[in-house]
Amino acid sequence: MGTLAGAVVGVGSALIAERLRWRRDQAKEGAQTRRVVYSDFLMALSRGHSDMRTVVLRSDQPTGDRLYGDLHQALDGSGIWRLRQSLSLTASAEIIQLAVRACGALTTMRDRLVEDPDIRGDAYLLCRADLWRENAQLREAMRKDLGMDGPPDPEVGQYRYPAAP
């Protein structure tokens, strides 16, 4: 009887230990998946902004329908919409909401550039500040979700405050 009880305790302990190890491995794998998706999304956000700037800075300076099409293609070609869907499968509701706001800031920028393709003008500079602020909030939430500690990213510190009216 004692041997049977010992065997039950031993097997039970092994099963509990294995379950804990499995949970730990699942958490690590989930964090790694989120890290990749977060990084890819942030890079697409940056690429969309950069590609739109490239469109308005080209020497042939597109206008009208061509400018509209080129700016839309620059944003769509960044992969931001595909990666936004990947976020919906891996991220928390808070991060999804922040990503939606960052995408909104980027599309607002695109629409402003269609209206006025001057990257030195006030309209663009306000849109850029909004985008950078939304990006900063998103990045900080992503860092927190991944358990990254330390000081916030110093390069985005000035964009943590509400946008100017």
Secondary structure, DSSP 8 states (H G I E B T S, - for coil): -HHHHHHHHHHHHHHHHHHHHHHHHHHHHHHHHHHHHHHHHHHHHHHHHHHHHHHHHSTT---HHHHHHHHHHHHHTTTHHHHHHHHHHHS-HHHHHHHHHHHHHHHHHHHHHHH---TTSHHHHHHHHHHHHHHHHHHHHHHHHTT--SS--GGGGGGSS----
